Amino acid sequence: MSNTVVPGISADRGVAFGKPVIDGTRVPAATVLRLLAAGHPEQEICAEYDLTHDQIQAVLRYAAWLANQETLRAS
């Protein structure tokens, strides 16, 4: 059973060990985030993983959602 994390990103225990992936693929959202953070152009990532601009945007929405979940406390 697949659970939607954010639109375009889902997690399913049977796919990628339950890690969030781009809907309709087995591409982990973390892989795409890592590549974007390393400076790889969106077009290169899309070509390498057969993704669309909208799927890259879903990964960025997922990153924003994750960042919003964190609460850091100053020590």
URGI-V88190 format. One record per pair of residues at least 24 apart in sequence whose C-alpha atoms are under 7 Angstrom apart, sorted by the first residue. I is the first residue (numbers start at 1). GAP is how many residues later the second one is. D is the distance in whole Angstrom. If there is no record, write none. Layout:
[[I GAP D] [I GAP D]]
This chain:
[[6 56 6] [7 51 7] [8 47 7] [8 50 5] [9 49 7] [22 33 7] [29 30 6] [33 26 7]]
